[in-house]
Amino acid sequence: MALGDSGSFNEDTLRERLVGARWILAAAALGLGVGVWADVIAPVPALGIAALALAGAAIPARRRPMVAALAARLGAEPKPMRLGMGEERLTALVRALPDAALLLDPRGTVLVANERAAGIVASARVGDPVSFAVRVPEVLEALRAAIADGVARRIEFSERVPVERWLRADIVPIRSGEGRAATTEAVLIGFVDLSAQRRVEQMRVDFIANASHELRTPLASLSGFIETLQGPARNDTGARERFLKIMGEQARRMSRLIDDLLSLSRIELNAHLRPETQLDLVAILGHVRDTLTPLGQERGVEIGFEHPRTPATVQGDRDELIRVFENLVENALKYGGSGGRIDIVIAREGGDIVVSVRDYGPGIAPEHVPRLTERFYRVDTAHSREQGGTGLGLAIVKHIVARHRGRLGIESVPGEGSTFSVRLAACAVDERETSINSAA
C-alpha cells in the first residue's frame, strides 16, 4: 500500500535521526535535570554546567561543539583564577622579597609563602586560610577591607607568645581592570619585625627618665659649689680645695652612672642573642679574684676561691661574665665586708655550673631581696652613694645572666650574710670531660 509504504518510510527516517542525535538529547536531558535540581535544592548555575561537562566526556568528538554551544547558552564556563601576570613570575617575586611575605587569593587562602615568613608566621601553610596563622583581629579585618575596596593598608601590632615582639603588616591588593570594573585577583601581605626599633625607643625613654632622676643631685651639688667659688669663697683657698675635691667626686659619680646606663642599654639591645663562645669559668673567676684582691686587702677582707680541678666550660661573652662576677664580688666587699671574708665557689649541679659569692656581713632584710635587681633600687641609699654605687650593678648582672640563658639567685639571712649565685648551662664537651674524670 502506498500509504503504508509512505508511513514506513517516515518512521524509518525519524528513527534514524533520533539515533543520530541520541548524545545531544542525553546531554540536554541531563543538563535540564541538574538545572531543575539546582533551582529547587541548591541554586548554583555552575552545577548544571559541570554536569554538561561530565556528560560531554562521553560524547563523540564530532558532537562536542554542539554540546559546548548548549553549555554557553546555559551560562559561562567556570574558569580557574588567574593573577593577571605570569604565575611563575609572581611566585618567584614573592619568594625573593627581603621581608616575610604571603600571597593570598581573594578568599584569604595562602598561595605562596617565602622562606622569611617562617620566622614570623611559622604556621602559614600553602592551601590553608591565612587566619590559621595570623590570629590578630585588626590584621584580618584590614585584609577583608583591602580585598573589598582595593586600598592598601598598614597595621602595627604586638605579640606576647612565644616572645614579646612588635610587627607591622603591609596589605597590598593586586587588582585587574580599571575603575569600577577592577577586581582583586590576589593580596600580598608583607611583615616587618619592629622589635629592635621598639626596644631602642623604650631604652631611650628609660635612659632619659633614669638619667634625669639620678643626675639631678650631683648636678645640683656641682652648680652650688661653682656658685660658691665664684662668690663668697672666691678668695678662700681652703674652701676652694675642699669644694674642688667634692666636685671631682660628683663628676666621677656621674661618669660611672652614664657608663652603667650605656652598658645596660647595650645588653638589653642584644638580649635575644645568646653568646656562643666557650669559656672556662675557673679562669674568669681567677682573673676577677686577682683584680679585686687589692680592694679586699684595703678593707681587710680575705677572698677565698674554691673550684673544681677540671675546666668549668660554658657558652658566654667573656667581658660580660667578668662584669657580672666583678659586680657581685665588689658588692660583697662593699656591703658585706664587715664579716672579714668572702667565699667564691664554683660547683657542678647536674648539667649546670653554679658560681656562688658569699659574704658574712649584716645580711639583707627579706622585704628588700625581691627588689634588689630593680634599676636604682637601694637598701640604704646614703650608704650606697658613699660607696660609689649607681644602683644599676645588680640590674646589669640580671640582664647579662638572662642573655646567657642563666638564673640569678639571692639568699640572705640578717646577721649571717648573703649569697648571690649564678647558674649557667655547662657545655656538652665539659659534661663529657666530667664523666671521664669521674670514671677515672
Secondary structure, 3 states (H helix, E strand, C coil): CHHHHHHHHHHHHHHHHHHHCHHHHHHHHHHHHHHHHHHHCCCCHHHHHHHHHHHHCCCCHHHHHHHHHHHHHHCCCCCCCCCCCCHHHHHHHHHHCCCEEEEECCCCEEEEECHHHHHCCCCCCCCCEHHHCCCCHHHHHHHHHHHHHCCCEEEEEEECCCCCEEEEEEEEEEEECCHHHCEEEEEEEEEEECHHHHHHHHHHHHHHHHHHHHHHHHHHHHHHHHHHHHCCCCCCHHHHHHHHHHHHHHHHHHHHHHHHHHHHHHHHHCCCCCCCCEEEHHHHHHHHHHHHHHHHHHHCCEEEEECCCCCCEEECCHHHHHHHHHHHHHHHHHHCHHHCEEEEEEEEECCEEEEEEEECCCCCCCCCHHHCCCCCCCCCHHHHHHCCCCCCHHHHHHHHHHHCCCEEEEEEECCCEEEEEEEEEECHHHHHHHHHHHHC
